[in-house]
């Protein structure tokens, strides 16, 4: 089953089934062209989310394939929307050499 993932300013949301992604895209475009405006939408596993959109707010839509089983699991354990909620302990660390910068 195809679902729509929406990323706004570092947070990810999966749009609820039946959401009109094209209308939401247009609403975001309209808000980004003018003064700051709240845009509301309904993600899976959360209440209605209101995001303040400005011309500088980064937004990305993705269409992904998910199994019925995955979607059913979200009913009891919805995906998190905060990037900070993920554990990065398993991410490899990088050692960078000390770099001397010339004085200005």
HUJORA-V312221 format. One record per helix or strand of 3 or more residues. SS is the DSSP state (H for helix, E for strand). FROM is the first residue (numbers start at 1). TO is the last residue. If there is no record, write none. Layout:
ss = <SS:SS>
from = <FROM:FROM>
to = <TO:TO>
This chain:
ss = <E:E:H:E:E:E:H:H>
from = <2:11:21:37:48:59:68:83>
to = <8:15:33:43:53:65:76:85>
